[in-house]
């Protein structure tokens, strides 16, 4: 029953994910949009830390950690986002919601496998750049993003060392629309650029753990994604339109402009981290990630005044469990998580680097049998700056996930 239900959810997730807008950030105007977090709510609640792995949770970031799975695990996550967008003395609020991931992890001896669907990036913005004195300006809107279907495997070489590999197929589209508005002219000009992207990416990972003492455990993890290229089919439409009072666009005349196919370079990335803890009690770790974002290249996304440089992330986080096997106190079995992150996104605008930080905390709530749990996470953060005429975003994310555990491969003793 659980397997059938999850297959149905997977199909619905696939349809909904390709249609939804997962962000309201003006910074999603650039490149492929905002890079979405590609881990679970459990990871995100620890500042995005990916180095912790265990036998009952799927690690979506490091495929090597799959070698530690001991139960078949189904996991699904979703989130809601609210953001205050500030520019100069003006501000406005926006919100969005999304299904964040759906995955299944399956252990088979020393191997662990996982497959699923995870968003890679998201685009969703609505920007008016109109000079009120002159009554002329541009209205920009965008939507879309990139998704990835993945198949990953981890192998336990020894009790201490795991290795893993992940192969993903990336697909999606990005649509950017601009409308030239003049108050003294009845008609407006509209330009729509759409790019359909697809291609494969790969990742290799290493997971290491050992007991330093009888009660103190050391964990280390690393993974690397090589540079790859996505194929891009580009389309452009130019049109003359009438704008209705309600904002409705009435097309008067339009024509398609032939655009050549192109390649989009996805840069290489590397992450490494380590931490210490007591099994089933607490853990504290740190992690560093870097992406060669300066290698981003695609003519369709070339924007004047914008460039990409090397991106970096710094994360620290962990968890605490008062008493994981308590029979008398439910609150003692809750996993209390927390963490923070600092990120240099690699986006460079008007001489300013666009940076981001976030502080997060979360709860892992035991639910039902077979170590099933509900995970709640909350994050507050800031992106960008109001310097150089730019935009600052203050955001709050609320996240929830369900992790179900089951046994698929059980040998029968009696027929």
Secondary structure, DSSP 8 states (H G I E B T S, - for coil): -HHHHHHHHHHHHHHHHHH------GGGGSTT-EE---S-HHHHTTTT------SSS--SS-GGGGGG--SEEEEEEEEEEEEEEEETTEEEEEEEEEEEEEEEEEEETTEEEEEEEEEEEEEEEEEEEEETTTTEEEEEEEEEEEEEEEEEEEEESSSSEEEEEEEEEEEEEEEEEEEEEETT-SEEEEEEEEEEEEEEEEEEEEEEEEESSSS-EEEEEEEEE--EEEEEEEEEEEEEEEE-TTS-EEEEEEEEE----EEEEE--EEEEEEEEEETTTEEEEEEEEEE-GGG---GGG--TTEEE--EEEEEEEEEEES-TT-SS-SGGG-EEEEEEEEEEEEEEETTEEEEEEEEEEEEEEE-SSTT-EEEEEEEEEEEE-SGGG--EEEEEEEEEEEEEEE------S--
